[in-house]
Amino acid sequence: MTLSIRPATPADVGLIADLIRALADYEKLLDQVRFDEAVLGEKLFGARPYAEVVIGEIDGAPQGFALFFHNFSTFEGKPGIYLEDLFVRPEARGSGLGKALLSHLAALAVERDCARLEWSVLDWNEPSIGFYKALGARLMDEWTIMRVDGTALAQLGEGAARLAEKV
């Protein structure tokens, strides 16, 4: 068995979309997947890419992916890598591909002089939490994720427009 990690290309957009849907299905969130593949391709491979993707293969067959982007730590004064999604198909779990994907990202973080590699995990996903802890990851229990989306995001953005009008 041969494991390999390669950067995704525009030709992989359909594969990436399938892997995202498989991840969402695993996380019981498939009903929340709303992307358009053409827009996904543009956001990943267009003039201003917003994220990067690597594909994990076993014997040349795509079996997983990691989608990530840079963030920035003001306290460290350095960038970090934020892992948005990591997924290995169920039939490929236990092969070492998940660890290979994370190791690849850790090596990129070191190569790019990043302060850290971080991600979120669903609190019910005990198998993944155990896997991550075994690799040396630690839970950041003192932090709570906040999110503004949908109508609330639009309303908050409108507030900026109103402020600009007053100036």
N, C-alpha and C positions, 0 to 999 in steps of 0.2 A: 504494500500500500504506500502510495506517494502522496504526501500533502504538499500543496503549493498555495501561495498567496500572490495575487496579481492585482494591479490597479485596474479598476473598471474603465471601460471605454464607452463612447456613445452607443456602440452596437449592443451593449449590455443593458440598456434601459428596460427592455421587456423582462429580462431576467431579474433585474433589481426590483421591478414592480411585482413580479411573482413572489420573490423572497419577502418583500414587505408585507404582501397579503398573507403569506404563510406565517410570518411573525405575528401579525395582527390576529390571525385565527388562533394561534397558540395562546395569545394573551387574552383571548375572549373579547377582542376589540374590533373584529372585522367590520362591524357595522359603522365604525368611525373612519374607515379608509375612504377618502374622497378625492384623492389626487387624480389628475389627468396625466397620462404618460408623457405626452408631448411637453407639458409644462415641467414635469419632473426632469425630463431630459435637458431642458433649457436651464433649469436651476442647478443641475449637476455639471453640465458640460458646456454651457453657453459662454457668452462674453465675460460674465462675472459669476464664476462658480461659487455657490454658497456652502458646499460640502464636498467631501471626497468619499469615494467608496472603494473598498478592496473586496475582491471575490476570493473565497476559499474553495479550493478544489481538492478532490480526492481522486487520484488516478485520472486527472484531466476533466472530471465531471464536476460542475459547480454544485456545491453542497451547503454554502453559507456565505454570509457577507457581513461587513462592518461598514456603517455609514458614520462619518465623524466630521468635525469642523474645529477650528481654533476658537478658543475664548481667551480671556486675558485676566491674569491675577494682578490687581493693583498692589497688593501687599508684597508679592514676589517681584513685581516689575518684569514679568515674563509671560509669554503665552502658555496656554495649556491646550490639551486636546480633550474635547468633549465627545464621548462616544454616544451618539444618539441611538443607534440600533446595532445589536449584535444578534445574529441568528444562524443556527446550524440546523439543517433539516433533521427531524427526529431519527431517521434511519442512519444518519451519520454521527449522531451523538455518541460519545465514548471513543471516538477515533483520534482525539487530540486536536481536531480542527478548531474548536472554540479557543483552546489555549494558544494555538498557533496564531489565530487572528489577534488575540489580545497581546501576545508577545510581539507581533509585527507592529501594532500600534505603539507599544511601549518603546520599541526600538526607534520608531519615527519620532516619538516625543523626545527621546534622548538626542537623536540626530538634529532635531530642530530647536534644541535648547529650551525645551518646555519645562515648566515647573512641575506639571502633573498630568495625569491621565485620569479622567473621572467620568462617571455615568450614573444613571438612576436605574433602580431595579424595583419592580413591583413587590410590595411587602409580602404578598402571598406566595411568591415564587421561591420557595425554600430550596429547591434543587440548584437554582442559579446563585442564590445567596451563598450557599455552601461552597459551590464551585469557586465563586469570586474570593471568598475568604481564604480558601485553600491556596490561592495564588498570591495572597498577601494584601488583598484589598480590605479596607475597613469601612464599616458603616458610618455615615456622617449624621448620626441621630440628632445632633443639635441644630441641624438645618431643616427648614421646611420649604418645599418648592412652592412658589407662587406663580399664578398664571392669569393673564388677561387675554381673552380671545373673543371671537364673534362680535356680538353687539356691544359688549363692554369695551372691547378694543377700539371699535369704531367711535364710540362715544368719548373715550379718553383721547383719541386722536383729534376729534373735533374740538376739544378743549384747547389744543395747541393752536388750531386755526383761529379760534376766537381771541386768544392772547395776541397772536400776530396782528390781528385787525386793530387792536387797541393801541399798538405801538406806533 
